[in-house]
Amino acid sequence: LPPLRENGKPEPFLFDGPLAITTGRLARQKGFDLMVEAVPRVLRELGNAKFVFLVLPVWGGEDYIYQLADLQRSYPENVRVIYGVAPSIYKLAHLASDVFFAPSRWEPFGIMALEAMATGNPLVASRTGGLKEIVLDVNDHGDKGTGLLVPPGDPYELGEALRDMLAFMEASNTGNLGWYLKKIGNEKLVRLLEEYPDAGEILRKNCIERVEKYFSWSASAATASAIYGELLKG
């Protein structure tokens, strides 16, 4: 079935466009089912957007497998779903993407967000658990931000934020501010682009620097050491 070849491998996209990726288990927690509503919302206004799901099926997640397969069949020019472990493209997908989305309903930590930011990918993520600690919302932090946070479980807000961030990154990447600015509803993102035409690169740099400064092994070790030191003093 399109967009799959006879051997089950996905066909490449036929044309370029801003790319959003995600990774994780196919479980209700991860919120991938919300994308069934969010993706069409994005594509109505940003028809060249691309979405790649690198997902791990788990016991009890059969419905989510079928939902994403249907989404891929409905939008063969825009959606690819890759099931199972795919080490040959995992890093490449991160390096090629413009935005990472993490629509989790709950997320105790969010290692996938750190992997995305370490490769310079701004996030569209749920305002929950570890994600709200990792991601600096542009609405609150301006040109120091690393992405957009949305209410958990809300496909409308998820779609709006994805459209805005994808258009923002593509405007910065291509220099085509006029057309893409019209697609962005978030005023903070619009102002950033108007002030800094390379604002996408600024966000990418923010992502990498935040991971290196606060979430690297050395930074984590220093934080743990400081906490233990304070406990011993007490």
C-alpha positions, 0 to 999 in steps of 0.5 A: 500500500502506498506510501510503502514499497513491496518490501514494506519499506517507506517510499521517500517524500517526493518534494521538500518541506519543513520536517517534524519528527517524533520517537517513542513507544506506541502507548497512550502516554505518548499522545501520538493518537492526538496527531490524527487530528493535529496533522490535518490541521497543519496541512490545511495551511502548510501543505508541504509539511512532513511528519516522520514517526519513529515508533516502537509498538508495545503490547496493547497498542494495536489501535495506535498502530492502525491509527498511524497507518491510516494517517499515513495512507490518508496523507502519502505525500506528508506522513511516514511511520516507521515501526520498530528499531531503526538505527540506520536512520534514527540519528539521520532523522534527527539531523535532517528535521526542523522540529521535534514533537512530543505530545505526551499526556504525561512524561516523568522525564523526557529523554527524547526531548533531550536527544532532539535538543542535542541535535538542534531541534526546537520542540513542540511539547506538552506542558507536563512533567519533565517536558515543561522543565526541559523546554523553554517556551518562546512565549515566556523566554523569547529569543532564549527559548527552545520551543513551544509548550501546549496543554496536554491532550489538546489536538487543536493547540498541538496542531496550531503550535506545530504549524507555527513552529514549522512555518517559523523554521522554514521561513528562517531556513529559506529566507521566504519570510513573506509567505511563511509569516502569514501562516504563523499565528503566534505573535512571539514567533512573528516578532522574532523573525521580523527582528532576527531573520535567522531566528531558527538558527538562534533557537537551534543554538539555544537547544544545543547549549541548554542540553550541554549546560544543564543535562549533560552527564558532567552537568548532572554529576555536578548537580548531584554532587551539590545536592549531596553536599548540601544534605551532608551539611544539614 
